[in-house]
Amino acid sequence: GKFIAHQENKENVFIYSRETNEKKVLVVTNMRGNIENITIPFEIKKTLLSNYKKEYNDSNITLEPYEAFVVEI
């Protein structure tokens, strides 16, 4: 599938999307032990995977240290 990097100005956060004809997912990872605030410019349809017990349904997200998640967009 297609790979697109997002929010490259965030030094501690790695965000990218993967897209096929059937599905588009967004992967977000906080690579450091600091809290990070991000804005996701997509509508989140469903949380697929997360290392914190959270639901992601808002575009403004506070990432905990080393938080990572995958959502369908």
N, C-alpha and C positions, 0 to 999 in steps of 0.2 A: 504494500500500500504506500501511499504518498506520505512523506514526512515533512512537517512544517514546524520550525522553531518559533516560539512566541516570547515576548517580553525579554528580549536579550539584554536590556539595561539593568536587570536584576542580577547582581553578582552572586548571590547565595541561592537563587531559585532557578531551577531548570524546568521549563514548560514547553511541551511540544504536543502536536496532534498527529494522529495517524488516521488515514482515510482510505476506505475502499468504496466500491460502488454501493455496498449495503450498509456500512456503518462508519461513523466518525467518533473517535475517542480522543480525550485530552488527558495527558499525563502531567502531573504537577509534583515536583519534589523540592523540598527545602533541604538543602545540602549541609546546613550548619545548625549549631545549637542555639540559634537566636530565633525569636519570633519575627515573622515577616508578614506584612500586609500586601495583598495583591488584589487586582481587579481582573476578572476573567471576562473577555468581550464576547462570550457565547452564552446561549441558553443551555443550561445543564438539564438533561433529560433524566439521567439515572446515575447513581453511584454504583460503580462496578467493583471497586476494590479500594481499601483504605487501611492504613496502619493505626488510625485513631477511630474510635466509634463515633463517627459524625455522618450526617447527611449534608451534601453540598448542593444547595438549591438557590444560592444567592451569588451575585457576581462579585461582591466584596467579601474576601475571605482572609481570615487571620490564620496563618500557618504556624503550627506549633513547631518546636525544634525537631528536625529530622522527619517531619510529616511528609507523607507521600500518598497520593490517591490517583485513581483513574475514574473518569466519568464519561458517560456517553453524551455527546453534544449533537 
